[in-house]
Amino acid sequence: MDSIRCQLVNQLWKPLRWEQTMHVLYGRRVGTDFPLTFEVGPGRQLGFLLQQVNAKAFAQYDNIQV
């Protein structure tokens, strides 16, 4: 139980590394297609970040408002 409590505290105050995560997820060899990416819900925060990190991957992005 203490381990879970400690992990929950870490998740609350440690910074998220969205940009680094996007680089890892969308790293491709030249000539490899990017996957379709959908952001479901209000807002386009992840899409905006993807556009900043990888414009070619952003071309395969779409936002679905629900």
ABEGO torsion letter per residue (X at the ends): XAAAAAAAAAAAABBBBAAAAAAAAABBBBGBBBBBBBBBEBEAAAAAAAAAABAAAAAABBBBBX
